[in-house]
Amino acid sequence: MAEADQFIASNVRRARIGRDDVVHRLLLCAMVAAVEGGVVSLLVFGVAVAYHLLGLHQTVDAFHTVFYAGYGLLTGAVYATFAAIACSRFLERSLESHLDVQQSFFSWTATIGLILLIAFLFGSIGDFSRVSLTSAYLVGIPVVFGIRRTLRARLDARIRQGELHFETIAVIGNRIDVLNFLLGGELWRQGHKLTGTLYFEDARDAAGRLSVTALSEFAARSLRQGTDNIVLAGTLSELDEFEHIVAELNRYALNLLYAPAARNRALKFLDVVAVGPHNVLRFVRTPMNKSSVLLKRSFDLVLSTLGLVALSPLFALVALAIAIESRGPIIYRQARRGFNGDAFMIWKFRSMSVTESGYKMKQAKKGDPRITRVGRFIRASSIDELPQLVNVLLGQMSLVGPRPHAVSHDEELSRALAIYAHRQRIKPGITGWAQVNGFRGETSTHEQIVGRTDHDIHYIDNWSLIFDIWILILTVFSIRTHKNVS
């Protein structure tokens, strides 16, 4: 306990000496946005110079320097706005290691679209070189990917090492609750700087009541130190006492937060919701609201219908090849665990010499002798999964989501990993975030199970239609999607 107090005291002393290692969240995001926007400006202007001077052999006098310099600056400014928003979201998400570089692609595309719209409105669309503009866009895709990944990785590393803080906090509560809150969460490795602590044991008068003077002095001192938040750490039974603290500190321009005193790190409060006149704490929320469910379902219906029509000739060729090579059904149905744990029959082109039900079966492995020659090709190219467009049309699956496993495998994996069943809180998909990140095929090791589950839960927690579109793009073009095919 004494060592913990000494550690906290040393952090507080450093905070009082100065805020050199504390960067305001807005300033930090502005700095990141300036770097990304600057790179984009140089890229756009550089491509224009290269094309006109080197490609078209124009002279410097003939080159529209001012126009393309202004075009580059404007493009950089628009992209920097998107970058600042993305940085803010990154800092608000508990510094997850997923860098979400797909957002940079859509930000870049939206930036070019807005620039063209602005040029059209100002009657300057004809001044653009189509080759220069297209080249800048294509070259820019890997560039914005690279700069976003590099900056995020460096930010994440510095924050996790405790070298960079973007928010300051002070904590009030019983000594044991304060120490548990600070030490258990390693807040100094999450971007938070501690400016002070006030223990109830030191702030009570002779009658055992909290001293109003001590509370006011602590709040005023916290403000002088630039504190952003004051956290009240304690048990639910102490809420009545916290009411008096809030009433006293309500005069100060501070964020007052409550942290329930608990050693449990797995159970987390997401937010506060109103139930009639009551404010209640929410542990778990549905992955999507009703409008999001409708949007995703509409997206699935349109694309699955178009896909079935467009791919019908391919379906006929694959069916013919399967029928010629081996006897058995061309399409077989297998029991899989789906949305909310309900079982359904998934449709697949037969790629093996067996058609196991899914209730009792052996998972396919690399080099499995049961896989036919045609089966090897259609599995490697994922053609065997295309009949699942019917499952999407029937509402049993989505185009994008966690891959459903056979019922017997699902039960085994649920026993192996406690959070595995969380994947079933959304409809399963033909492709998913785990698959485009290389977690495809057999799940024979604990690392494979954890990796697939973590990626699926990340998708569920961060769903958006843009995210779905990005995963579909990666499914077609990413090399990692075709790793570990069995």
C-alpha positions as CSV (number, residue, x, y, z in Angstrom):
1,M,0.0,0.0,0.0
2,A,2.8,2.4,0.9
3,E,4.6,1.6,-2.4
4,A,1.3,2.4,-4.3
5,D,0.9,5.7,-2.5
6,Q,4.5,6.6,-3.3
7,F,4.0,5.8,-7.0
8,I,0.9,7.9,-7.2
9,A,2.6,10.7,-5.3
10,S,5.4,10.8,-7.8
11,N,3.0,11.0,-10.7
12,V,1.2,13.9,-8.9
13,R,4.5,15.8,-8.4
14,R,5.4,15.5,-12.0
15,A,2.0,16.8,-13.0
16,R,2.4,19.8,-10.7
17,I,5.9,20.6,-12.1
18,G,4.4,21.1,-15.6
19,R,2.2,19.7,-18.3
20,D,5.0,19.2,-20.9
21,D,4.0,15.6,-21.6
22,V,0.3,16.5,-21.7
23,V,-1.1,17.4,-25.2
24,H,-4.7,18.6,-25.5
25,R,-6.8,16.1,-27.5
26,L,-7.8,18.7,-30.0
27,L,-4.2,19.9,-30.5
28,L,-2.9,16.3,-30.8
29,C,-5.5,15.6,-33.5
30,A,-4.8,18.9,-35.2
31,M,-1.1,17.9,-35.4
32,V,-1.9,14.5,-36.8
33,A,-4.3,16.1,-39.3
34,A,-1.7,18.7,-40.4
35,V,0.9,15.9,-41.1
36,E,-1.6,13.8,-43.1
37,G,-3.0,16.9,-44.9
38,G,0.5,18.1,-45.7
39,V,1.5,14.8,-47.3
40,V,-1.7,14.8,-49.4
41,S,-1.0,18.4,-50.6
42,L,2.6,17.5,-51.6
43,L,1.3,14.4,-53.3
44,V,-1.3,16.1,-55.4
45,F,1.0,18.9,-56.4
46,G,3.9,16.5,-57.1
47,V,1.9,14.3,-59.4
48,A,0.7,17.3,-61.3
49,V,4.2,18.6,-61.8
50,A,5.5,15.1,-62.8
51,Y,2.7,14.6,-65.3
52,H,2.8,18.1,-67.0
53,L,6.6,18.7,-66.9
54,L,7.9,15.2,-67.4
55,G,5.0,13.4,-69.1
56,L,3.8,16.2,-71.4
57,H,7.2,18.1,-71.5
58,Q,5.6,21.4,-70.7
59,T,7.8,24.3,-69.7
60,V,7.6,25.8,-66.2
61,D,6.1,28.9,-67.6
62,A,3.3,27.0,-69.3
63,F,2.5,24.9,-66.2
64,H,-0.4,26.3,-64.1
65,T,1.6,26.5,-60.9
66,V,-0.7,28.6,-58.9
67,F,-3.8,26.6,-59.9
68,Y,-2.3,23.2,-59.0
69,A,-0.7,24.6,-55.8
70,G,-4.1,25.9,-54.7
71,Y,-5.7,22.6,-55.7
72,G,-3.1,20.7,-53.7
73,L,-3.6,22.9,-50.6
74,L,-7.4,22.6,-50.8
75,T,-7.2,18.8,-51.2
76,G,-4.9,18.6,-48.2
77,A,-7.2,20.8,-46.1
78,V,-10.3,18.7,-46.9
79,Y,-8.4,15.4,-46.2
80,A,-7.0,16.9,-43.0
81,T,-10.6,17.5,-41.7
82,F,-11.4,13.8,-42.2
83,A,-8.0,12.9,-40.6
84,A,-8.8,15.0,-37.5
85,I,-12.2,13.3,-37.0
86,A,-10.5,9.9,-37.5
87,C,-7.9,10.8,-34.9
88,S,-10.5,11.8,-32.4
89,R,-12.3,8.5,-32.8
90,F,-9.1,6.6,-32.4
91,L,-8.4,8.3,-29.1
92,E,-11.9,7.7,-27.9
93,R,-11.8,3.9,-28.5
94,S,-9.5,3.0,-25.6
95,L,-6.6,2.9,-28.1
96,E,-7.5,-0.4,-29.7
97,S,-4.7,-1.8,-31.8
98,H,-7.0,-2.0,-34.9
99,L,-5.8,1.0,-36.9
100,D,-8.9,1.2,-39.2
101,V,-6.9,2.2,-42.2
102,Q,-9.9,1.5,-44.3
103,Q,-11.3,4.8,-43.1
104,S,-8.4,6.5,-44.9
105,F,-9.5,5.0,-48.2
106,F,-13.0,6.3,-47.9
107,S,-11.8,9.7,-46.6
108,W,-9.4,9.9,-49.6
109,T,-12.2,9.0,-52.0
110,A,-14.6,11.5,-50.4
111,T,-11.9,14.2,-50.6
112,I,-11.4,13.8,-54.3
113,G,-15.2,13.8,-54.8
114,L,-15.6,17.0,-52.8
115,I,-12.8,18.7,-54.7
116,L,-14.4,17.8,-58.0
117,L,-17.8,19.1,-56.7
118,I,-16.1,22.4,-55.7
119,A,-14.4,22.7,-59.0
120,F,-17.7,22.1,-60.8
121,L,-19.5,24.8,-58.7
122,F,-16.8,27.3,-59.5
123,G,-16.7,26.5,-63.2
124,S,-13.1,25.2,-63.0
125,I,-13.7,21.5,-63.7
126,G,-12.3,21.9,-67.3
127,D,-9.0,23.2,-65.9
128,F,-8.2,19.8,-64.4
129,S,-6.1,17.2,-66.2
130,R,-8.0,13.9,-66.0
131,V,-4.8,11.9,-66.2
132,S,-3.2,14.0,-63.4
133,L,-6.3,13.7,-61.2
134,T,-6.7,10.0,-61.7
135,S,-3.0,9.4,-61.2
136,A,-3.0,11.4,-57.9
137,Y,-6.0,9.4,-56.7
138,L,-4.5,6.0,-57.5
139,V,-1.0,6.9,-56.1
140,G,-2.7,8.4,-53.1
141,I,-4.4,5.2,-52.0
142,P,-1.2,3.4,-50.7
143,V,0.3,6.8,-49.5
144,V,-2.7,7.6,-47.3
145,F,-2.7,4.0,-46.1
146,G,0.9,4.2,-45.2
147,I,0.9,7.6,-43.4
148,R,-2.2,6.7,-41.4
149,R,-0.8,3.3,-40.3
150,T,2.6,4.9,-39.4
151,L,1.1,7.8,-37.4
152,R,-1.4,5.6,-35.6
153,A,1.3,3.0,-34.7
154,R,3.7,5.7,-33.3
155,L,0.9,7.4,-31.3
156,D,-0.3,4.1,-29.9
157,A,3.3,3.1,-28.9
158,R,4.0,6.4,-27.2
159,I,0.7,6.4,-25.3
160,R,1.1,2.7,-24.2
161,Q,4.6,3.4,-23.0
162,G,3.3,6.3,-20.8
163,E,5.2,8.9,-22.8
164,L,2.2,10.8,-24.1
165,H,-0.9,12.0,-22.4
166,F,-3.9,13.8,-23.8
167,E,-6.2,14.0,-20.8
168,T,-5.8,14.8,-17.1
169,I,-7.7,13.3,-14.2
170,A,-8.0,13.7,-10.4
171,V,-9.6,11.0,-8.2
172,I,-11.6,11.2,-5.0
173,G,-12.7,8.2,-2.9
174,N,-11.6,5.8,-0.2
175,R,-7.9,5.0,-0.3
176,I,-8.4,1.4,-1.4
177,D,-10.9,2.3,-4.1
178,V,-8.7,5.1,-5.5
179,L,-5.6,2.8,-5.6
180,N,-7.6,0.0,-7.3
181,F,-9.0,2.4,-9.9
182,L,-5.6,3.9,-10.7
183,L,-3.3,0.9,-10.5
184,G,-5.7,-1.7,-11.9
185,G,-6.3,0.1,-15.2
186,E,-2.8,1.5,-15.8
187,L,-4.4,4.8,-16.8
188,W,-1.0,6.4,-17.4
189,R,-0.6,3.9,-20.3
190,Q,-4.0,4.9,-21.7
191,G,-3.3,8.6,-22.3
192,H,-4.4,9.9,-18.9
193,K,-2.3,12.0,-16.6
194,L,-3.0,12.0,-12.8
195,T,-3.0,15.5,-11.3
196,G,-4.1,14.6,-7.7
197,T,-6.0,12.4,-5.3
198,L,-8.2,13.1,-2.4
199,Y,-8.8,10.2,0.1
200,F,-12.0,10.2,2.1
201,E,-10.0,9.2,5.1
202,D,-8.1,12.5,4.9
203,A,-11.1,14.7,4.2
204,R,-13.5,13.8,7.0
205,D,-14.1,16.0,10.1
206,A,-14.2,14.8,13.7
207,A,-17.9,13.8,13.2
208,G,-17.0,11.6,10.2
209,R,-18.6,13.9,7.6
210,L,-16.7,14.9,4.4
211,S,-15.2,18.4,4.8
212,V,-16.8,20.9,2.3
213,T,-13.6,23.0,2.6
214,A,-11.4,20.1,1.7
215,L,-13.5,19.2,-1.4
216,S,-13.6,22.9,-2.6
217,E,-9.8,23.3,-2.1
218,F,-9.2,20.1,-4.0
219,A,-11.4,21.1,-6.9
220,A,-9.9,24.6,-7.1
221,R,-6.4,23.1,-7.0
222,S,-7.3,20.6,-9.8
223,L,-8.5,23.5,-12.0
224,R,-5.3,25.4,-11.6
225,Q,-3.4,22.2,-12.7
226,G,-5.5,22.0,-15.8
227,T,-7.5,18.9,-14.8
228,D,-10.1,17.8,-17.3
229,N,-12.0,15.2,-15.1
230,I,-12.6,14.5,-11.5
231,V,-13.4,10.8,-10.9
232,L,-15.4,9.7,-7.9
233,A,-14.4,6.1,-7.1
234,G,-16.6,4.2,-4.7
235,T,-19.2,1.5,-4.1
236,L,-22.9,1.9,-5.1
237,S,-23.8,2.2,-1.4
238,E,-21.8,5.5,-1.3
239,L,-23.9,7.2,-4.0
240,D,-25.9,9.2,-1.5
241,E,-22.6,10.6,-0.1
242,F,-21.4,11.3,-3.7
243,E,-24.6,13.4,-4.2
244,H,-23.3,15.9,-1.7
245,I,-19.9,16.0,-3.3
246,V,-21.5,16.7,-6.7
247,A,-23.6,19.4,-5.3
248,E,-20.5,21.1,-3.8
249,L,-18.4,20.7,-6.9
250,N,-21.1,21.6,-9.4
251,R,-19.9,25.2,-9.4
252,Y,-16.6,24.3,-11.1
253,A,-16.1,23.8,-14.8
254,L,-15.0,20.2,-14.5
255,N,-16.3,16.9,-15.7
256,L,-17.5,14.8,-12.7
257,L,-17.4,11.1,-13.4
258,Y,-18.3,8.1,-11.3
259,A,-16.2,4.9,-11.2
260,P,-17.8,1.9,-9.4
261,A,-15.4,0.3,-7.0
262,A,-14.8,-3.2,-8.2
263,R,-11.9,-5.6,-8.9
264,N,-13.8,-7.2,-11.8
265,R,-12.2,-6.1,-15.1
266,A,-14.3,-8.2,-17.4
267,L,-17.7,-6.6,-16.6
268,K,-17.8,-3.1,-17.9
269,F,-20.4,-0.3,-17.9
270,L,-21.0,1.0,-21.4
271,D,-23.1,4.0,-20.7
272,V,-26.1,5.3,-18.9
273,V,-29.6,5.1,-20.4
274,A,-33.0,6.4,-19.2
275,V,-35.7,4.0,-18.2
276,G,-38.6,6.2,-17.3
277,P,-37.4,8.5,-14.5
278,H,-34.5,6.3,-13.7
279,N,-30.9,6.4,-15.0
280,V,-29.6,2.9,-15.3
281,L,-26.2,1.5,-16.2
282,R,-25.9,-0.6,-19.4
283,F,-23.5,-3.5,-19.5
284,V,-24.3,-4.8,-23.1
285,R,-26.1,-3.2,-26.0
286,T,-27.4,-4.7,-29.2
287,P,-24.8,-4.3,-32.0
288,M,-27.1,-2.4,-34.2
289,N,-30.2,-0.2,-33.8
290,K,-33.3,-0.8,-35.8
291,S,-32.4,1.6,-38.6
292,S,-29.0,0.0,-38.9
293,V,-30.5,-3.4,-39.1
294,L,-32.9,-2.2,-41.9
295,L,-29.9,-0.6,-43.8
296,K,-27.8,-3.7,-43.6
297,R,-30.7,-5.9,-44.6
298,S,-31.5,-3.7,-47.6
299,F,-27.8,-3.8,-48.6
300,D,-27.8,-7.6,-48.4
301,L,-31.0,-8.0,-50.4
302,V,-29.9,-5.8,-53.3
303,L,-26.4,-7.3,-53.6
304,S,-27.4,-10.9,-53.1
305,T,-30.2,-10.6,-55.7
306,L,-27.8,-9.0,-58.2
307,G,-25.1,-11.6,-57.3
308,L,-27.4,-14.6,-57.9
309,V,-28.4,-13.2,-61.3
310,A,-24.9,-12.2,-62.4
311,L,-23.3,-15.4,-61.2
312,S,-25.8,-17.9,-62.6
313,P,-23.6,-18.8,-65.6
314,L,-20.7,-19.5,-63.2
315,F,-23.0,-21.6,-61.0
316,A,-24.0,-23.7,-64.0
317,L,-20.3,-24.4,-65.0
318,V,-19.3,-25.3,-61.4
319,A,-22.4,-27.6,-61.1
320,L,-21.4,-29.4,-64.3
321,A,-17.8,-29.8,-63.2
322,I,-18.8,-31.3,-59.8
323,A,-21.3,-33.7,-61.5
324,I,-18.7,-34.9,-63.9
325,E,-15.9,-35.6,-61.3
326,S,-17.8,-37.4,-58.6
327,R,-21.2,-38.8,-57.6
328,G,-23.3,-37.0,-55.1
329,P,-25.3,-33.8,-54.6
330,I,-24.0,-30.7,-56.3
331,I,-25.2,-28.4,-53.5
332,Y,-25.4,-29.7,-50.0
333,R,-26.9,-28.2,-46.9
334,Q,-25.1,-28.4,-43.5
335,A,-26.3,-27.3,-40.1
336,R,-24.5,-24.2,-38.8
337,R,-24.9,-22.1,-35.7
338,G,-26.3,-18.6,-36.6
339,F,-27.9,-15.5,-35.2
340,N,-28.7,-15.7,-31.5
341,G,-27.4,-19.3,-31.4
342,D,-30.2,-20.6,-33.7
343,A,-29.2,-23.4,-36.1
344,F,-29.8,-23.1,-39.9
345,M,-28.9,-25.0,-43.0
346,I,-26.1,-23.4,-45.0
347,W,-25.9,-23.9,-48.8
348,K,-22.5,-24.8,-50.3
349,F,-21.2,-26.3,-53.5
350,R,-20.0,-29.8,-52.6
351,S,-16.2,-29.8,-52.5
352,M,-15.6,-33.1,-50.7
353,S,-16.4,-36.7,-51.2
354,V,-18.6,-36.6,-48.0
355,T,-21.6,-34.4,-47.0
356,E,-21.5,-34.4,-43.3
357,S,-24.5,-32.9,-41.5
358,G,-22.6,-30.5,-39.1
359,Y,-24.0,-32.1,-36.0
360,K,-21.2,-34.6,-35.9
361,M,-18.3,-34.1,-38.4
362,K,-14.6,-33.7,-38.9
363,Q,-13.3,-30.3,-39.8
364,A,-11.4,-30.0,-43.1
365,K,-7.6,-29.5,-42.9
366,K,-4.9,-28.6,-45.5
367,G,-4.3,-31.6,-47.8
368,D,-7.5,-33.3,-46.6
369,P,-7.9,-36.4,-48.9
370,R,-11.7,-36.0,-48.8
371,I,-11.4,-32.8,-50.9
372,T,-12.0,-33.5,-54.6
373,R,-9.9,-31.9,-57.4
374,V,-12.8,-29.5,-58.3
375,G,-13.3,-29.0,-54.6
376,R,-9.7,-27.8,-54.2
377,F,-10.2,-25.1,-56.8
378,I,-13.5,-23.8,-55.7
379,R,-12.4,-23.8,-52.0
380,A,-9.2,-21.8,-52.9
381,S,-11.2,-19.3,-54.9
382,S,-14.2,-19.3,-52.3
383,I,-16.6,-20.2,-55.2
384,D,-17.9,-23.0,-52.9
385,E,-19.4,-20.3,-50.6
386,L,-21.3,-18.5,-53.3
387,P,-24.6,-20.5,-52.9
388,Q,-24.9,-18.8,-49.5
389,L,-26.3,-15.9,-51.4
390,V,-29.5,-17.9,-51.1
391,N,-29.1,-17.9,-47.3
392,V,-28.6,-14.1,-47.4
393,L,-31.8,-13.7,-49.5
394,L,-33.7,-15.9,-47.0
395,G,-32.5,-13.7,-44.1
396,Q,-30.4,-16.4,-42.4
397,M,-27.1,-14.8,-43.2
398,S,-25.6,-11.5,-44.2
399,L,-23.0,-10.7,-46.9
400,V,-20.6,-9.7,-44.1
401,G,-20.4,-11.0,-40.6
402,P,-18.7,-13.7,-38.5
403,R,-18.4,-17.0,-40.3
404,P,-20.8,-19.6,-39.0
405,H,-19.3,-22.9,-37.8
406,A,-20.8,-26.3,-37.8
407,V,-22.9,-27.0,-34.7
408,S,-20.4,-29.5,-33.3
409,H,-17.5,-27.2,-33.9
410,D,-19.4,-24.3,-32.4
411,E,-20.0,-26.1,-29.2
412,E,-16.3,-27.1,-28.9
413,L,-15.1,-23.5,-29.5
414,S,-17.6,-22.1,-27.0
415,R,-16.1,-24.4,-24.4
416,A,-12.5,-23.4,-25.4
417,L,-13.1,-19.6,-25.3
418,A,-15.7,-17.9,-23.0
419,I,-16.3,-14.9,-25.3
420,Y,-16.7,-17.0,-28.5
421,A,-20.5,-17.1,-28.3
422,H,-20.5,-13.2,-28.5
423,R,-20.0,-13.7,-32.3
424,Q,-23.6,-14.9,-32.5
425,R,-25.1,-11.4,-31.6
426,I,-25.2,-10.6,-35.3
427,K,-26.1,-12.5,-38.4
428,P,-23.2,-14.7,-39.8
429,G,-21.7,-13.7,-43.1
430,I,-20.3,-15.2,-46.3
431,T,-17.1,-13.2,-45.5
432,G,-15.9,-11.3,-42.5
433,W,-13.3,-9.1,-40.9
434,A,-11.5,-12.2,-39.5
435,Q,-11.3,-13.8,-43.0
436,V,-9.8,-10.7,-44.7
437,N,-7.2,-10.6,-42.0
438,G,-6.0,-14.1,-42.6
439,F,-8.1,-16.0,-40.1
440,R,-9.7,-18.5,-42.4
441,G,-9.9,-22.2,-42.6
442,E,-9.3,-24.6,-39.7
443,T,-9.3,-23.4,-36.0
444,S,-7.0,-26.1,-34.5
445,T,-4.9,-23.9,-32.2
446,H,-5.9,-21.5,-29.4
447,E,-4.2,-18.6,-31.2
448,Q,-6.4,-19.2,-34.3
449,I,-9.6,-19.3,-32.1
450,V,-8.7,-16.2,-30.2
451,G,-7.6,-14.3,-33.4
452,R,-10.8,-15.1,-35.3
453,T,-13.0,-14.3,-32.3
454,D,-11.2,-11.0,-31.5
455,H,-11.6,-9.8,-35.1
456,D,-15.3,-10.9,-35.2
457,I,-16.1,-9.0,-32.0
458,H,-14.2,-6.0,-33.3
459,Y,-16.5,-6.0,-36.4
460,I,-19.6,-6.4,-34.3
461,D,-18.6,-3.5,-32.0
462,N,-17.7,-1.2,-34.9
463,W,-20.2,-2.1,-37.6
464,S,-21.0,0.4,-40.3
465,L,-22.1,0.1,-43.9
466,I,-18.7,1.5,-45.0
467,F,-17.0,-1.2,-43.0
468,D,-19.1,-3.8,-44.8
469,I,-18.1,-2.3,-48.2
470,W,-14.5,-2.3,-47.2
471,I,-14.5,-5.9,-46.2
472,L,-16.2,-6.9,-49.5
473,I,-13.4,-5.0,-51.4
474,L,-10.7,-6.8,-49.3
475,T,-12.4,-10.2,-49.9
476,V,-11.9,-9.8,-53.6
477,F,-8.5,-8.0,-53.7
478,S,-6.6,-8.8,-50.5
479,I,-3.9,-11.5,-50.6
480,R,-4.5,-12.2,-46.9
481,T,-8.1,-13.3,-47.6
482,H,-6.8,-16.4,-49.4
483,K,-4.4,-17.5,-46.7
484,N,-4.9,-20.7,-44.7
485,V,-7.4,-22.2,-47.2
486,S,-8.1,-25.9,-46.4
